[in-house]
Amino acid sequence: MSNVTSTLTMQKAYFATGTTKDISFRKQALIKLRKAIQKNEKEIIAALHQDLNKSETEAFTTEIGILYSEIDFNLKHIDGWAKKKKVKTAVTHAGSSSYIYPEPYGVALIIAPWNYPFHLAIAPLIGAIAAGNCAVIKPSELTPATSSLLNQLIAKNFAEEYITVIEGAVETSQSLLAENFNYIFFTGSVPVGKIVMEAAAKHLTPVTLELGGKSPAIVDKDANLTLAAKRIAWGKFTNAGQTCVAPDYLYVHSDIKASFLSALKQEIQTMYGEHPIENKDFVKIVNEKHFDRLSPFLANGDTILGGKKDRQQLKIEPTLLTNINWEDPVMKDEIFGPILPILEYQNIEEVISGIQNHPNPLAFYFFSENDRLAEKMIEEVSFGGGCINDTLYHLASPYLPFGGIGNSGMGAYHGKESFLTFSHQKSLLKQTTKFDIPFRYPHVKNGLKLMKRFLK
């Protein structure tokens, strides 16, 4: 029996004891997780710096602080979420009452990516714990320091039969996907997402896929250009653009293109300095393979800012490209790096058509003071989630489900949605024995006539 198989067998046996279904047990696990993160904050930040050169500020705000909010939100609401809920009963079911019982799936497999290696391993785990599941976490091998720390943190605070981390490369992921888990939560690329879904189909395992895609940011002619520039620069170049909801490309109205690009350049230089490669806090590209994948994009269009790179440091400057069209290589797939191609438009219908002719983006950002136009964009463009006059901020709210549509993913989490994702909503009807409605039975005279009259 392989290590993966024995771990799954052990966790399924532990789940069968019913221990994880107890609400007080779930709460204690969440509290323990919060304390473990707090106790190891410095070590987590150090690991993230080693893997991705994240600064203390960026590591805390994007990987740690948001987890505290998520845990606290779950602790506050878990009692209400986990209760059985009485719902209305149809008139055709007179005498009965109807309920929904949230129940955990069992053992969840959480496959985390490398771009936010701590946050995107723990965030879904919070939902799995709150819903009453056991969990196996597979962290990314591309961020070994964070993966190792995650392994140690979980092993020190939780029994292996409840929550465990299994490290490894592609072969480990393949071994895990060959097993019959009760739920799979995957964050990563579209090609790997398809592999995960194919493997899950063999066991009819339900999945959540948090993927990505080319997420647009659109700056209309009546936008607040200074704020738009600042928020786009922050959203795009946080984590060196290695964010699934980063603006992947920019549509700018031709009337304000020159003034907006001037403001955007200024904001980027204010945030990262005149020479970002020399900025000790600017995040690096995760490895040479991704650095080499990104580098050819620098030759697309015209570079109006940035363009420099350093393979030894694995750093690429925040780069703005103009004179770009949909046929350029940089527009073919999600960039996932600090390169921002810019297209211009005169008519908003051009923008809508351009987005609609490509796979659904995970995120969507529209900058305008025109509320009616903003509503038009929301209604006509299909996307996972997004912001009007901001970037990224929607994913930090526990009240907003976060997830994709189509190629950008399926399912959602954050806040209550995390609890629902890792819970099966079991429906139950309790029927009275005080009386019986006879016309449903096949031998009753005029049963069909009475049934039709009743149902009409």
URWO-V648064 format. One record per helix or strand of 2 or more residues. SS is the DSSP state (h for helix, s for strand). FROM is the first residue (numbers start at 1). LEN is the number of residues. Records with the same first field share a line. If there is no record, write none. Layout:
BEGIN
SS = FROM-LEN  FROM-LEN
END
This chain:
BEGIN
h = 3-14  19-3  23-17  41-12  56-27  91-3  119-13  144-14  170-8  190-13  225-17  257-16  276-3  288-12  329-3  348-9  371-10  393-4  406-3  416-6  438-3  447-9
s = 85-3  97-8  107-5  134-5  163-3  183-5  206-5  216-4  249-5  302-4  309-2  315-2  319-4  339-7  361-7  383-6  409-2  423-8
END
